[in-house]
Amino acid sequence: MNGFVFGFPGLKKEIDMDRGMLWFDNNPKTDFKVKIKDAATYYLKKYGISPNLCLVHPSVLNVEIVSEDKIKIRPYRSVLPGHLWIGINEKS
């Protein structure tokens, strides 16, 4: 699975993510919490810091929640189904 780091200064106010990685997992058999944990584990291994924000398509989640790993999970319409945009919000 490949990860890409994104930084979009123009969108920063709207999404509050300083650095992020796009993660794809469309396996319907994998639990949503497991997908978040897998992406967070990969992010930590690759970048040396634990993510604290994850953006997902609103069809997956329609309200903000906080995971067991203290990652804020928010709906964001621009994230395609099957994708997670996971990263860092330095204000959190």
N, CA, C and O of each residue as an XYZ file, in Angstrom:
368
protein
N       0.845     -1.169      0.000
C       0.000      0.000      0.000
C       0.895      1.239      0.000
O       1.831      1.323      0.795
N       0.624      2.177     -0.863
C       1.429      3.390     -0.982
C       0.792      4.532     -0.222
O      -0.433      4.627     -0.140
N       1.611      5.387      0.326
C       1.126      6.586      0.996
C       1.733      7.803      0.338
O       2.884      7.774     -0.098
N       0.970      8.859      0.266
C       1.436     10.100     -0.314
C       1.200     11.212      0.694
O       0.129     11.283      1.297
N       2.169     12.065      0.883
C       2.023     13.177      1.815
C       1.517     14.379      1.044
O       2.057     14.733     -0.004
N       0.480     15.001      1.569
C      -0.119     16.160      0.936
C      -0.053     17.351      1.868
O      -0.160     17.194      3.084
N       0.116     18.510      1.330
C       0.004     19.741      2.077
C      -0.683     20.756      1.187
O      -0.156     21.110      0.132
N      -1.832     21.224      1.588
C      -2.606     22.170      0.800
C      -2.876     23.419      1.631
O      -3.909     23.508      2.294
N      -1.955     24.391      1.603
C      -2.106     25.585      2.438
C      -3.431     26.310      2.219
O      -3.981     26.858      3.174
N      -3.956     26.333      1.011
C      -5.207     27.024      0.733
C      -6.414     26.373      1.390
O      -7.417     27.039      1.648
N      -6.324     25.076      1.662
C      -7.431     24.354      2.275
C      -7.287     24.231      3.787
O      -8.174     23.703      4.456
N      -6.178     24.714      4.323
C      -5.870     24.489      5.726
C      -6.994     24.929      6.662
O      -7.315     24.212      7.611
N      -7.590     26.079      6.419
C      -8.650     26.560      7.303
C      -9.866     25.647      7.255
O     -10.537     25.441      8.267
N     -10.147     25.105      6.083
C     -11.340     24.276      5.923
C     -11.184     22.900      6.555
O     -12.138     22.376      7.131
N      -9.996     22.305      6.455
C      -9.831     20.936      6.926
C      -8.950     20.797      8.158
O      -8.970     19.747      8.802
N      -8.187     21.811      8.503
C      -7.331     21.790      9.693
C      -6.275     20.694      9.683
O      -5.854     20.248     10.751
N      -5.831     20.243      8.507
C      -4.773     19.240      8.452
C      -3.497     19.909      7.955
O      -3.481     20.537      6.896
N      -2.428     19.763      8.736
C      -1.150     20.360      8.370
C      -0.359     19.461      7.419
O       0.233     19.946      6.455
N      -0.348     18.163      7.686
C       0.307     17.172      6.826
C      -0.553     15.922      6.813
O      -1.116     15.540      7.840
N      -0.658     15.280      5.651
C      -1.489     14.096      5.585
C      -1.041     13.098      4.540
O      -0.211     13.393      3.680
N      -1.609     11.915      4.638
C      -1.315     10.814      3.735
C      -2.638     10.211      3.277
O      -3.548     10.013      4.083
N      -2.740      9.927      2.012
C      -3.941      9.291      1.472
C      -3.777      7.782      1.559
O      -2.771      7.226      1.118
N      -4.784      7.125      2.135
C      -4.761      5.673      2.344
C      -5.983      5.092      1.667
O      -7.087      5.615      1.825
N      -5.804      4.014      0.913
C      -6.914      3.384      0.210
C      -7.128      1.975      0.727
O      -6.193      1.177      0.793
N      -8.372      1.674      1.097
C      -8.764      0.322      1.500
C     -10.267      0.202      1.270
O     -11.064      0.695      2.068
N     -10.647     -0.451      0.181
C     -12.075     -0.587     -0.117
C     -12.595     -1.997      0.164
O     -13.647     -2.379     -0.348
N     -11.874     -2.767      0.965
C     -12.314     -4.117      1.312
C     -13.525     -4.030      2.235
O     -13.399     -3.563      3.367
N     -14.698     -4.471      1.773
C     -15.900     -4.368      2.612
C     -15.860     -5.285      3.839
O     -16.647     -5.108      4.769
N     -14.957     -6.254      3.843
C     -14.867     -7.182      4.974
C     -14.022     -6.624      6.123
O     -14.072     -7.141      7.239
N     -13.254     -5.578      5.851
C     -12.412     -4.980      6.895
C     -13.213     -3.947      7.670
O     -13.815     -3.043      7.090
N     -13.210     -4.094      8.993
C     -13.921     -3.170      9.871
C     -13.318     -1.766      9.760
O     -12.107     -1.618      9.597
N     -14.163     -0.743      9.849
C     -13.727      0.648      9.735
C     -12.636      0.983     10.742
O     -11.668      1.659     10.394
N     -12.771      0.525     11.982
C     -11.767      0.798     13.016
C     -10.422      0.165     12.666
O      -9.371      0.736     12.956
N     -10.453     -1.005     12.049
C      -9.223     -1.683     11.643
C      -8.538     -0.895     10.525
O      -7.312     -0.782     10.504
N      -9.321     -0.358      9.606
C      -8.757      0.465      8.523
C      -8.026      1.683      9.098
O      -6.920      2.012      8.669
N      -8.650      2.340     10.061
C      -8.033      3.507     10.703
C      -6.740      3.092     11.402
O      -5.708      3.748     11.261
N      -6.809      2.006     12.151
C      -5.629      1.535     12.889
C      -4.502      1.154     11.941
O      -3.346      1.482     12.208
N      -4.806      0.466     10.835
C      -3.782      0.090      9.860
C      -3.123      1.322      9.244
O      -1.901      1.382      9.107
N      -3.944      2.301      8.875
C      -3.412      3.534      8.282
C      -2.552      4.290      9.298
O      -1.492      4.810      8.952
N      -3.007      4.350     10.542
C      -2.265      5.060     11.588
C      -0.936      4.360     11.891
O       0.078      5.024     12.104
N      -0.940      3.044     11.910
C       0.287      2.277     12.151
C       1.294      2.518     11.031
O       2.481      2.719     11.289
N       0.819      2.497      9.793
C       1.695      2.750      8.653
C       2.253      4.173      8.702
O       3.439      4.395      8.462
N       1.379      5.133      9.017
C       1.800      6.538      9.097
C       2.906      6.703     10.139
O       3.919      7.351      9.877
N       2.711      6.121     11.307
C       3.710      6.207     12.376
C       5.036      5.589     11.938
O       6.100      6.165     12.163
N       4.966      4.430     11.320
C       6.183      3.737     10.871
C       6.916      4.555      9.802
O       8.143      4.655      9.828
N       6.174      5.132      8.875
C       6.784      5.852      7.757
C       7.297      7.240      8.150
O       8.382      7.644      7.732
N       6.505      7.977      8.963
C       6.838      9.373      9.252
C       7.323      9.629     10.681
O       7.743     10.742     10.997
N       7.269      8.615     11.545
C       7.814      8.751     12.890
C       6.968      9.556     13.853
O       7.452      9.949     14.914
N       5.720      9.809     13.511
C       4.807     10.551     14.385
C       3.405      9.967     14.226
O       3.002      9.582     13.128
N       2.676      9.907     15.324
C       1.316      9.360     15.268
C       0.346     10.394     14.717
O       0.393     11.557     15.118
N      -0.527      9.992     13.810
C      -1.524     10.924     13.295
C      -2.577     11.229     14.353
O      -2.820     10.425     15.253
N      -3.201     12.407     14.232
C      -4.264     12.753     15.178
C      -5.541     13.227     14.481
O      -6.481     13.682     15.133
N      -5.566     13.114     13.133
C      -6.740     13.527     12.373
C      -6.922     12.601     11.186
O      -5.953     12.264     10.505
N      -8.143     12.190     10.935
C      -8.459     11.355      9.789
C      -9.752     11.868      9.152
O     -10.775     12.007      9.824
N      -9.692     12.147      7.851
C     -10.853     12.614      7.110
C     -11.378     11.478      6.253
O     -10.605     10.791      5.585
N     -12.687     11.277      6.269
C     -13.321     10.190      5.524
C     -14.542     10.721      4.772
O     -15.052     11.798      5.081
N     -15.001      9.961      3.791
C     -16.201     10.339      3.044
C     -17.420     10.312      3.979
O     -17.519      9.427      4.829
N     -18.341     11.263      3.836
C     -19.521     11.318      4.716
C     -20.409     10.069      4.672
O     -21.185      9.841      5.600
N     -20.312      9.267      3.625
C     -21.111      8.039      3.581
C     -20.619      7.014      4.603
O     -21.357      6.105      4.981
N     -19.385      7.165      5.041
C     -18.800      6.281      6.050
C     -19.115      6.789      7.451
O     -19.331      6.009      8.378
N     -19.138      8.104      7.583
C     -19.302      8.730      8.890
C     -19.908     10.110      8.680
O     -19.427     10.873      7.842
N     -20.955     10.440      9.427
C     -21.562     11.759      9.217
C     -21.415     12.702     10.405
O     -21.951     13.810     10.384
N     -20.693     12.275     11.442
C     -20.398     13.141     12.586
C     -18.947     12.922     13.007
O     -18.373     11.870     12.726
N     -18.352     13.906     13.676
C     -16.974     13.746     14.152
C     -16.950     12.827     15.358
O     -17.782     12.948     16.258
N     -15.989     11.904     15.374
C     -15.787     11.033     16.533
C     -14.292     11.017     16.852
O     -13.476     11.505     16.071
N     -13.949     10.457     17.996
C     -12.545     10.291     18.379
C     -12.315      8.801     18.565
O     -13.057      8.137     19.290
N     -11.277      8.272     17.904
C     -10.990      6.843     17.973
C     -10.322      6.494     19.297
O      -9.982      7.371     20.092
N     -10.142      5.194     19.516
C      -9.462      4.717     20.724
C      -8.030      5.240     20.791
O      -7.480      5.414     21.878
N      -7.432      5.489     19.635
C      -6.056      5.989     19.564
C      -5.994      7.510     19.586
O      -4.960      8.095     19.260
N      -7.084      8.148     19.964
C      -7.185      9.612     20.062
C      -7.004     10.311     18.720
O      -6.443     11.404     18.648
N      -7.483      9.672     17.664
C      -7.480     10.274     16.332
C      -8.874     10.828     16.080
O      -9.860     10.093     16.138
N      -8.958     12.129     15.800
C     -10.248     12.715     15.438
C     -10.602     12.227     14.037
O      -9.795     12.329     13.114
N     -11.796     11.706     13.889
C     -12.258     11.219     12.589
C     -13.424     12.096     12.175
O     -14.450     12.155     12.853
N     -13.247     12.784     11.035
C     -14.248     13.738     10.562
C     -14.713     13.397      9.156
O     -13.934     12.903      8.340
N     -15.980     13.661      8.875
C     -16.441     13.528      7.493
C     -15.922     14.696      6.662
O     -15.857     15.832      7.133
N     -15.558     14.401      5.428
C     -15.085     15.438      4.508
C     -15.450     15.005      3.100
O     -14.949     13.996      2.603
N     -16.308     15.755      2.469
C     -16.905     15.371      1.195
C     -15.893     15.146      0.068
O     -16.167     14.364     -0.842
N     -14.761     15.792      0.101
C     -13.772     15.659     -0.972
C     -12.999     14.336     -0.938
O     -12.351     13.976     -1.920
N     -13.063     13.612      0.181
C     -12.391     12.313      0.269
C     -13.305     11.272     -0.372
O     -14.474     11.148     -0.007
N     -12.762     10.534     -1.321
C     -13.552      9.527     -2.033
C     -13.843      8.328     -1.146
O     -13.057      8.020     -0.250
N     -14.971      7.639     -1.381
C     -15.246      6.411     -0.635
C     -14.094      5.417     -0.799
O     -13.509      5.303     -1.877
N     -13.780      4.710      0.268
C     -12.689      3.748      0.246
C     -11.338      4.357      0.604
O     -10.346      3.639      0.731
N     -11.296      5.668      0.765
C     -10.054      6.369      1.084
C     -10.119      6.971      2.485
O     -11.191      7.309      2.987
N      -8.955      7.094      3.097
C      -8.797      7.808      4.361
C      -7.712      8.844      4.129
O      -6.682      8.536      3.528
N      -7.923     10.043      4.587
C      -6.888     11.065      4.535
C      -6.449     11.255      5.975
O      -7.131     11.919      6.756
N      -5.329     10.683      6.322
C      -4.893     10.622      7.714
C      -3.617     11.434      7.891
O      -2.728     11.400      7.040
N      -3.533     12.160      8.997
C      -2.355     12.977      9.196
C      -2.353     13.740     10.495
O      -2.856     13.274     11.517
N      -1.774     14.927     10.434
C      -1.500     15.730     11.615
C      -2.250     17.061     11.586
O      -2.219     17.792     10.596
N      -2.914     17.348     12.682
C      -3.437     18.687     12.959
C      -2.643     19.162     14.166
O      -2.874     18.699     15.282
N      -1.722     20.069     13.954
C      -0.815     20.485     15.031
C      -1.520     21.233     16.151
O      -0.956     21.388     17.233
N      -2.737     21.697     15.917
C      -3.488     22.395     16.958
C      -4.152     21.427     17.921
O      -4.540     21.825     19.019
N      -4.291     20.169     17.535
C      -4.970     19.179     18.386
C      -4.088     18.710     19.505
O      -4.504     17.878     20.311
